[in-house]
Amino acid sequence: MLDVAVIDDPAAAEVSLDPIRARLLAELAEPASATMLAAKVGLPRQKVNYHLKTLEQHGLVELVEERRKGNVTERVMRATASSYVISPVALAPVAPDPSRAPDRLSARWLLAVASRLVRDVGELISGATRAQKRVATFAIDGEVRFASAADRAAFAEELSGAVTALVAKYHDETAEGGRPHRLVIAIHPRVTPESVQTRTTGSDGTEES
C-alpha cells in the first residue's frame, strides 16, 4: 500500500468523491471483506460489494486474498493507498494556470502555483512508479510567527533576495546533461480547524486572515 496515491483520471476522481466510497476507502486502510465493511458502515453487503467493484475497476482498491466459506468465496480487499490526492489533470479543461496572472502577492495565484505543483509531482510519481525509481525532490515545511505585517514583508523581501542569490550561484543554462528543476516557495497564514470553521469577515465583505 502506498502512503499517497495521485488520482489523475476524471472517472476515478468522481468515484472517489462519492461519500460512501470515500468512507469505504478510509475503512480499507486495513484489509476487510464486504461483510466486515457492511457491519461498519451500516449498509447491506450487496450494496457494499457494488461499491467495492466500482472502486476496484478504477484502481482504488485491490484484492488481498480470497477465503472460502462454505459455498461462498469471500474477497478481502484493501485500499491501494492510505490517502489520495486528486490531480488538477483530472479537471484539465478548467485547471488553474499560474502563467495567466503572475502576482506573487496574490493568494489565488499561490493556489494556482500549488495546483501546478500537485499536477507536476503527481506525474513524476506516476512515471517513477512505472519505472520503479524514486523522484529526487526536496521540501521545507515550517512555521514563522511574525510580530507585524511589516516584519512579514521584510522577511519575504530578504527571503526573495537570498533565493535569487542562490539561483544565480547554481543555475547553469549551458550545463551539458543538466536538468531544469522548479522551485516553489510560499508564505501564507497558518490554517487551523478553528479558523476554517469560524472565518472572520471584514466590513468591506472581504475575508480577514
N, C-alpha and C positions, 0 to 999 in steps of 0.2 A: 504493500500500500504506500502511495506517495504522500508526502506531507501536504503538498498543494498541487492541484491539477488545474490547468487552464482550459476553459471551455471556449472554443472559437467557432463552433458550429451553431448556427441560429436555432436549429431544431433542438439540439441538446440543451441550449440555453433556456429555451421555452419550457422544456421538460423539467429542468432543474428548479425553475422558479415556481412551479406548482407547489402550494403549501404542504400538501400531503406527501408528495415525493421528496420535498426538501426535508421533511420530518423523517422519512424513511432513510434518506441518506445519512442523516445525523445518527440515527439508531444503528446503522450498519457500519459504524466505526469499529464495531465488534461483529464477527460473523453471526448470522441468525437466519432462521428459516421463515417462511411466510406465516407459519403457525405461531412461532415465537413473536413475530412482529405484530400480528393481529391482536394478540393479548395486550401489547404495549400501547398501540395507537388506537385501539377500540374500533377496529374495522373488521368486516368478515374476511376470512382467509382468502376467498376467491378474489375479493377486491384488492387485497394486498398483492396477490400473485399477479394481477393485471398490471399494477403499477411497477412491480419488480421487473416484469418482462419489458416494459417500456424503457425503464432505466437501463436495463442490460443492453437493449438494442442500440442505445446511444453511448455505450461505453462508460456509464457512470457507476455501475455495479458489476461484479464478476462472481463467477461460481467458485466456491472454495472446495466443496465436496458434495457428494450425493449419499444420502443414507436411506437404506431400505427399511421400511416399517410396514410389515405385513404385505399387502398388495400395493402399497403406495411408496413412491420414491420421493423422499424429501430433499429438496435442493437448499443447501446452505449458501447464502450469498454474503458478500462483503462489498462495501464501497471501494472504489478504485483509489480514493484519496481521503485524507482526513478532512480536507477543506477544498473549496473550489473558488476560482476567480473567473468571472465572465469577461473575456477579452472584448475590447471595442471592435475587433474584427467581426464579431457576431452581429454588430449593428453597423457594418461598413458604410452603407449609404448615408448615415447620419452621425458617423463617428467624428469626434472633435478634431480639428486640425489647428495646431498651435501656430502655423505659419499665417493664418488668416489675419490675426490681430496681435502680433507680439507686443506684450506690455508686461514687463517684469513686476509691476506693482498691482497687476490685476489678478484677483482671486480666480476669476473664470479662465484666464489664460493659464494659471497654475494648474487648474483642473484639466485643461486640455493637454498640458505637458505630462501630467500624471497619467492621463489616459493613454498617451502615446507610449509612455514607459511600460505600462501594463501590456500593451499590444506587442511592443518590441521584445520585451523579456519573455513574454509568453511564446512568441515564435522561436526565440532562441532555445527555450527549454524543450519545446516540441522537437526541434531539429536535433538537439543534443541527445534527447531520449532515444530517437530513432538511430542515431549514430553511436549510442552507448558511450557518450562522452560527457564531460562536465563543462558548464559555461563559466568562463572567467569573469567574475563580477566582484564589485566591492561596494559596500554601503555603510553609511554612518547614520545612526538614529539616536538623537539626543534631545535634551531639553535645556532651554536657557530662560531664566526669569529676568525680564528687563524692568528696570526701575521706572522707565518712562518711554514714551513714544520716541523721544529724541535719542535715547540710548539705543533703541531698536534700529532706528535709521542709521546711526553711526556704526553700529555693528554690521549692518547689511553693506554699508559702503566699504568698511575695512575688509569684510569677507570677500567682496567683489574684487577689490584690489589684490588681495592675496591669491585668489584663484586665477586672476588674469596673469599675474607674475608666474605662477606655476605652469599655466598653459604655455606661456611664451618660452619657458625654460625647456619643456619636454616635447612640445609639438614639433614634428619634423615632416613637413609636407613632401620632401623628396626621399624619405627613407624607403629603400627597396624592401619589399615584403612587409612594410608597415601596415597596420590595420587601424582604421579610424574607430574611436570609441566615443560614445555620447556621455556627456557629463551633465547631471541634473542636481541642482542644489536648491532647496526650498526652505522657506521660513513661513510658518503660519501659527496662529494661536492654537494652543493645545485644546483638543476637544475631549470633554468628559461626558459620561452618561447623563449627568445632571444638566449640562449645558445644551445637550441635544434636545432634552425634554422640555426645558424652560428657557427658550431663547428670548432675549430681550429685544424690543423694537424701539428705535429712536423716534423722535417727534415728527421726523420727516418721512416715516414709514420704512426706513432702511434698517437692516439688522445691525446690531452693535456687537462687537466681539467682547 
